[in-house]
Amino acid sequence: MEIKRNTCDAVDARHTCLTRDPRKNRKTKKWKIRVACCAVLPLAALCGRAHADDGSSVQVYGLVGTYVDSLKRSDMSAHQVQEGSGGLVTSFWGLRGKENLGGGTSAIFSLESFFQPNNGGQGRSSSDPFWSRNAYVGLSNNRYGKLTLGRQTNPTYVTMQMVNPFGSSVVFSPLVLQSFVASYGGAIIGDTVWNNVIEYATPTYKGLTGTAVYGVGGVAGKPGVADLGLHVTYVGSALTAVFSAQRVRTVAVAPTSAQYAYLAGAAYDFKVVRLYAAAEMTSNIGPETGTHTYELGASVPLSPTNFILAEWARTRRSGGKTNNQLRNTGALALDHFFSRHTDVYLVYSADKLSGHGLGNTYGAGIRTLF
């Protein structure tokens, strides 16, 4: 049995790399320690089998990041100085395993947990489960694709990371803020991670990959109460393009009983600059409301270790009490890499909501992969 230290997986977009431009994963040095698996993992039966199979491995990986900022959204009356977890990427650690079953098929699993390095807390907040980022098991085949079951990252959130320069940041990316963060309006209902999910991903063919997800509703007598998503991504030498469509149905307390959300976007690497653009639309059922969001961004390499990130997003709401409400959010950052694993950054962002004054936020952070 091998336990490996690893940074991130270019094939699995759930794991965000530090490499910014040309945004291609670089091979990093790995160390291997042969140990008795059952002394490390509470998976005795699995460990016993894996230990006897030279094709099995477990990888330990993660990211630790924190930031300090002086936050003032447009709808806030004063600045709030705070230290937070994550920043450009939410802090997490994980275990990922694979067992070769023969014939190109492997059994796979992933257990990932968010945590808060600023206070030592578990999860993004106290409401998160222990394995809050991912907790799934499944089968992978070189020819037929991958099928996984469990708690899994919403592919709409994954595709969104591919078409904005701030990636997965729920703190600084204007597109992610306006899509998933409640204090910025959160156009898309639901979390960035879905429970009780069955996910199938096709093999990649000439850069194209398709993904279908079904979140089992678990409501007696209502088999139709479930979440559903269809996603297509293309990753070429210079062009990245994505399309996502999802339906979320709610059975308890929520601002709407159902929502349809669509995202289309692209990024193109011109070497001297990488440009990003995306369009997003949501349509809510009960009451009839919706949003339209547009995003533009750029990543500029000043040197092999210094990058400028810039992004702007605009969301207009329709229907209900917030009809024609408009929000504009922009962010500008300088990102410096000490190594392939560690970087520091400075960020300025501006936020303007209809009927409110301009809000300015100043922040700085650090993150390191392991």
C-alpha positions as CSV (number, residue, x, y, z in Angstrom):
1,M,0.0,0.0,0.0
2,E,1.4,3.4,-0.9
3,I,0.5,6.6,0.9
4,K,1.4,9.6,-1.3
5,R,1.7,13.3,-0.7
6,N,0.2,15.0,-3.6
7,T,-0.8,18.6,-4.6
8,C,-3.7,18.5,-7.0
9,D,-5.2,16.4,-9.8
10,A,-5.5,18.0,-13.3
11,V,-8.1,15.5,-14.2
12,D,-10.4,16.2,-11.2
13,A,-11.4,19.9,-11.2
14,R,-12.5,19.6,-7.6
15,H,-8.9,20.1,-6.6
16,T,-7.7,23.6,-7.4
17,C,-4.0,24.2,-8.2
18,L,-2.0,27.2,-7.3
19,T,-0.5,27.5,-10.8
20,R,-2.1,30.5,-12.4
21,D,-0.8,30.9,-16.0
22,P,-1.0,29.3,-18.4
23,R,-3.2,27.5,-15.9
24,K,-1.8,24.1,-16.6
25,N,-0.9,21.7,-13.8
26,R,2.7,21.1,-13.3
27,K,4.2,17.8,-12.0
28,T,5.3,18.2,-8.5
29,K,7.7,16.2,-6.4
30,K,6.0,13.4,-4.4
31,W,7.3,11.5,-1.4
32,K,6.1,8.0,-0.7
33,I,6.0,6.3,2.7
34,R,5.2,2.7,3.0
35,V,3.2,2.1,6.1
36,A,0.5,-0.2,7.4
37,C,-2.6,1.4,6.1
38,C,-4.8,0.4,9.0
39,A,-2.7,2.4,11.4
40,V,-3.6,5.6,9.4
41,L,-7.1,5.1,8.1
42,P,-10.3,3.9,9.9
43,L,-11.0,1.6,7.0
44,A,-9.6,-1.7,8.1
45,A,-11.3,-3.9,5.6
46,L,-10.4,-1.7,2.6
47,C,-6.8,-1.3,3.9
48,G,-6.3,-5.1,4.2
49,R,-7.3,-5.7,0.6
50,A,-5.4,-2.7,-0.7
51,H,-2.2,-3.7,1.1
52,A,-2.2,-6.9,-0.8
53,D,-2.7,-5.2,-4.2
54,D,0.3,-3.4,-5.7
55,G,-2.1,-1.4,-7.8
56,S,-3.7,0.3,-4.9
57,S,-2.8,3.7,-3.4
58,V,-4.0,6.4,-1.1
59,Q,-3.1,10.1,-1.5
60,V,-3.1,12.7,1.3
61,Y,-3.4,16.2,0.1
62,G,-4.9,19.6,0.8
63,L,-4.5,23.4,1.1
64,V,-4.1,25.7,4.0
65,G,-5.0,29.4,3.4
66,T,-6.0,32.4,5.4
67,Y,-6.6,36.1,4.8
68,V,-7.1,39.4,6.5
69,D,-9.4,42.1,5.0
70,S,-11.3,45.2,5.7
71,L,-14.7,44.4,4.3
72,K,-17.4,46.8,3.2
73,R,-20.1,45.7,0.9
74,S,-22.3,48.3,-0.7
75,D,-25.1,47.6,1.7
76,M,-22.9,47.8,4.8
77,S,-22.7,51.0,6.9
78,A,-19.1,50.5,8.0
79,H,-15.9,48.5,7.4
80,Q,-15.5,45.1,9.1
81,V,-11.9,44.1,9.8
82,Q,-11.6,40.3,10.0
83,E,-9.3,37.3,9.6
84,G,-10.9,34.5,7.6
85,S,-10.3,31.0,6.4
86,G,-9.3,30.3,2.8
87,G,-9.4,33.4,0.7
88,L,-8.6,32.5,-2.9
89,V,-9.3,28.8,-2.1
90,T,-11.2,27.5,0.9
91,S,-8.9,25.5,3.2
92,F,-9.4,21.7,3.0
93,W,-7.6,18.4,3.4
94,G,-8.5,15.0,1.9
95,L,-7.8,11.4,1.3
96,R,-8.2,9.9,-2.1
97,G,-7.8,6.2,-2.9
98,K,-7.8,4.0,-5.9
99,E,-7.7,0.2,-6.4
100,N,-7.0,-1.4,-9.7
101,L,-9.7,-4.1,-10.4
102,G,-8.3,-5.1,-13.8
103,G,-9.6,-4.5,-17.3
104,G,-9.1,-0.8,-17.0
105,T,-11.5,-0.5,-14.1
106,S,-10.6,0.9,-10.7
107,A,-12.5,1.4,-7.4
108,I,-12.1,5.0,-6.2
109,F,-13.0,7.0,-3.2
110,S,-12.5,10.6,-1.9
111,L,-13.0,12.0,1.6
112,E,-12.4,15.7,1.9
113,S,-13.0,18.1,4.7
114,F,-13.1,21.9,4.9
115,F,-11.5,23.5,8.0
116,Q,-10.9,27.0,9.4
117,P,-7.2,27.7,10.1
118,N,-8.0,31.1,11.7
119,N,-9.8,29.5,14.6
120,G,-9.2,25.7,14.3
121,G,-12.9,25.1,13.5
122,Q,-14.1,22.2,11.4
123,G,-15.9,22.8,8.1
124,R,-16.7,26.2,6.6
125,S,-19.0,26.8,9.6
126,S,-20.5,24.8,12.5
127,S,-23.3,23.6,10.2
128,D,-21.0,21.6,7.9
129,P,-20.6,17.8,8.3
130,F,-17.1,16.4,8.9
131,W,-16.5,15.3,5.3
132,S,-17.9,18.6,4.0
133,R,-16.1,19.0,0.7
134,N,-16.5,15.5,-0.8
135,A,-17.4,12.1,0.4
136,Y,-17.9,9.6,-2.3
137,V,-17.1,6.1,-3.6
138,G,-17.4,4.7,-7.1
139,L,-15.9,3.0,-10.2
140,S,-13.7,4.5,-12.9
141,N,-13.0,2.9,-16.3
142,N,-10.7,4.2,-19.0
143,R,-13.2,3.4,-21.7
144,Y,-16.6,4.0,-20.1
145,G,-16.1,6.9,-17.7
146,K,-16.6,7.4,-14.0
147,L,-19.6,6.7,-11.7
148,T,-19.6,8.0,-8.1
149,L,-22.1,8.1,-5.3
150,G,-22.1,10.3,-2.2
151,R,-21.7,14.0,-1.2
152,Q,-20.0,15.7,-4.1
153,T,-19.1,19.2,-5.3
154,N,-21.7,20.7,-7.6
155,P,-20.4,20.6,-11.2
156,T,-21.9,24.1,-11.9
157,Y,-19.5,25.4,-9.2
158,V,-16.6,23.4,-10.8
159,T,-17.3,24.8,-14.3
160,M,-17.6,28.3,-12.8
161,Q,-14.0,28.0,-11.5
162,M,-12.8,27.4,-15.1
163,V,-14.1,30.7,-16.5
164,N,-13.1,33.3,-13.9
165,P,-9.5,34.3,-12.9
166,F,-10.3,34.0,-9.1
167,G,-11.2,30.3,-9.5
168,S,-13.2,28.9,-6.6
169,S,-12.9,31.9,-4.3
170,V,-16.1,32.5,-2.3
171,V,-14.4,35.5,-0.8
172,F,-13.0,37.5,-3.7
173,S,-14.4,36.2,-7.1
174,P,-17.2,38.5,-8.2
175,L,-18.9,35.8,-10.2
176,V,-18.8,33.2,-7.4
177,L,-19.9,35.9,-4.8
178,Q,-23.0,36.9,-6.9
179,S,-23.8,33.3,-7.7
180,F,-23.4,31.4,-4.4
181,V,-22.9,33.8,-1.5
182,A,-26.0,35.0,0.3
183,S,-24.6,38.3,1.5
184,Y,-24.0,39.3,-2.2
185,G,-27.4,38.2,-3.4
186,G,-26.6,34.5,-4.1
187,A,-28.4,34.1,-7.5
188,I,-28.1,30.3,-7.4
189,I,-29.9,28.5,-4.6
190,G,-28.3,25.6,-2.8
191,D,-24.8,24.9,-1.7
192,T,-21.6,24.4,-3.8
193,V,-21.7,20.8,-2.5
194,W,-24.7,18.5,-3.0
195,N,-25.7,15.6,-0.7
196,N,-27.0,12.1,-1.9
197,V,-25.6,12.6,-5.4
198,I,-25.2,10.0,-8.2
199,E,-22.7,11.4,-10.7
200,Y,-21.5,10.1,-14.1
201,A,-18.6,11.7,-16.0
202,T,-17.8,10.5,-19.5
203,P,-14.2,9.8,-20.7
204,T,-12.5,12.9,-22.1
205,Y,-12.6,12.8,-25.9
206,K,-10.5,15.5,-27.8
207,G,-10.9,17.8,-24.8
208,L,-14.6,17.2,-24.3
209,T,-16.1,15.8,-21.1
210,G,-19.8,15.4,-20.2
211,T,-21.1,15.1,-16.6
212,A,-24.6,14.3,-15.4
213,V,-25.6,14.5,-11.7
214,Y,-28.8,13.4,-9.9
215,G,-29.4,14.3,-6.3
216,V,-31.8,11.8,-4.8
217,G,-34.7,13.6,-3.1
218,G,-35.4,11.1,-0.4
219,V,-39.0,12.3,0.1
220,A,-41.7,9.6,0.4
221,G,-44.3,9.6,-2.3
222,K,-42.4,12.4,-4.2
223,P,-39.8,10.7,-6.5
224,G,-39.6,13.9,-8.6
225,V,-38.3,16.0,-5.7
226,A,-34.6,15.8,-6.6
227,D,-31.7,17.9,-8.0
228,L,-30.4,17.4,-11.5
229,G,-27.5,18.8,-13.5
230,L,-26.1,18.4,-17.0
231,H,-22.6,19.8,-17.8
232,V,-20.2,19.9,-20.7
233,T,-16.6,21.1,-20.7
234,Y,-14.0,21.6,-23.3
235,V,-10.3,22.1,-22.5
236,G,-7.9,22.7,-25.3
237,S,-4.4,24.0,-25.6
238,A,-5.6,27.6,-25.4
239,L,-9.4,27.5,-25.3
240,T,-11.6,26.4,-22.3
241,A,-15.4,26.4,-22.7
242,V,-18.1,25.3,-20.4
243,F,-21.9,24.9,-20.3
244,S,-23.9,23.9,-17.2
245,A,-27.7,23.5,-16.6
246,Q,-29.1,22.5,-13.3
247,R,-32.5,22.1,-11.6
248,V,-32.8,22.4,-7.8
249,R,-36.1,21.6,-6.1
250,T,-36.6,22.3,-2.4
251,V,-39.0,20.7,0.1
252,A,-38.4,22.8,3.2
253,V,-37.6,26.5,3.9
254,A,-36.1,28.2,0.8
255,P,-36.7,31.4,-1.1
256,T,-38.3,29.5,-3.9
257,S,-39.8,26.0,-4.5
258,A,-37.6,25.2,-7.6
259,Q,-35.0,26.9,-9.6
260,Y,-33.4,26.4,-13.1
261,A,-29.9,27.8,-13.6
262,Y,-27.7,28.0,-16.7
263,L,-24.1,28.9,-17.1
264,A,-22.0,29.3,-20.3
265,G,-18.5,30.7,-20.4
266,A,-15.1,30.5,-21.9
267,A,-11.5,31.4,-21.3
268,Y,-8.7,31.9,-23.9
269,D,-5.0,31.9,-23.3
270,F,-3.2,34.5,-25.4
271,K,0.0,33.8,-23.5
272,V,0.4,37.6,-22.7
273,V,-3.0,37.6,-21.1
274,R,-5.7,35.0,-20.4
275,L,-9.3,36.4,-20.9
276,Y,-12.5,35.1,-19.3
277,A,-16.2,35.6,-20.0
278,A,-19.4,34.0,-18.7
279,A,-23.1,34.5,-18.7
280,E,-25.5,33.0,-16.1
281,M,-29.3,32.9,-15.9
282,T,-31.6,31.7,-13.1
283,S,-35.4,31.2,-13.2
284,N,-37.2,30.6,-9.9
285,I,-40.6,28.9,-9.6
286,G,-42.9,30.1,-6.8
287,P,-42.5,33.0,-6.8
288,E,-41.6,33.8,-10.4
289,T,-38.3,35.6,-10.2
290,G,-35.0,35.4,-11.9
291,T,-31.5,36.8,-12.5
292,H,-29.1,37.6,-15.3
293,T,-25.4,37.7,-14.5
294,Y,-22.5,38.6,-16.8
295,E,-18.8,38.4,-16.1
296,L,-15.5,39.5,-17.6
297,G,-12.0,38.7,-16.3
298,A,-8.3,38.6,-17.1
299,S,-5.1,37.0,-15.8
300,V,-1.9,38.8,-16.8
301,P,1.6,37.2,-16.1
302,L,4.0,40.0,-15.2
303,S,6.7,37.4,-14.7
304,P,6.9,33.7,-14.0
305,T,6.0,34.4,-10.3
306,N,3.8,37.5,-10.4
307,F,0.3,37.7,-11.8
308,I,-2.4,40.4,-12.0
309,L,-6.0,39.1,-11.7
310,A,-9.0,41.2,-12.6
311,E,-12.7,40.4,-12.7
312,W,-16.0,42.2,-12.9
313,A,-19.5,40.7,-12.6
314,R,-23.0,42.3,-12.9
315,T,-26.3,40.8,-11.8
316,R,-29.8,42.2,-12.5
317,R,-32.8,40.7,-10.8
318,S,-36.3,40.5,-12.2
319,G,-39.7,40.0,-10.5
320,G,-40.6,40.3,-6.9
321,K,-39.6,43.0,-4.5
322,T,-36.1,43.3,-6.0
323,N,-37.3,43.8,-9.6
324,N,-34.6,45.6,-11.6
325,Q,-32.2,45.6,-8.7
326,L,-28.6,45.8,-10.0
327,R,-25.3,44.7,-8.4
328,N,-21.8,45.4,-9.8
329,T,-18.8,43.9,-8.2
330,G,-15.2,44.1,-9.3
331,A,-11.9,42.8,-8.0
332,L,-8.2,43.4,-8.7
333,A,-5.4,41.3,-7.2
334,L,-1.6,40.9,-7.3
335,D,-0.6,37.3,-6.8
336,H,3.1,36.4,-6.0
337,F,4.3,32.8,-6.0
338,F,7.3,31.8,-3.8
339,S,7.1,28.3,-5.2
340,R,4.7,25.9,-6.9
341,H,3.1,25.3,-3.6
342,T,2.9,28.7,-1.8
343,D,1.8,32.2,-2.8
344,V,0.7,35.5,-1.2
345,Y,-1.7,38.0,-2.6
346,L,-3.2,41.5,-2.3
347,V,-6.8,42.2,-3.3
348,Y,-9.0,45.3,-3.8
349,S,-12.6,44.9,-4.6
350,A,-15.5,47.4,-5.1
351,D,-19.2,46.6,-4.8
352,K,-22.2,48.7,-5.8
353,L,-25.8,47.7,-5.1
354,S,-28.8,49.7,-6.4
355,G,-29.9,52.3,-3.8
356,H,-26.6,52.0,-1.8
357,G,-23.2,53.7,-1.9
358,L,-20.0,52.2,-3.1
359,G,-18.4,49.6,-0.9
360,N,-14.6,49.0,-0.9
361,T,-12.7,46.0,0.4
362,Y,-9.0,45.6,1.0
363,G,-7.4,42.2,1.7
364,A,-4.2,40.2,1.8
365,G,-3.7,36.5,2.2
366,I,-1.4,33.4,1.9
367,R,-2.0,29.8,0.9
368,T,0.1,26.7,0.6
369,L,-0.6,23.3,-0.9
370,F,0.5,20.0,0.7
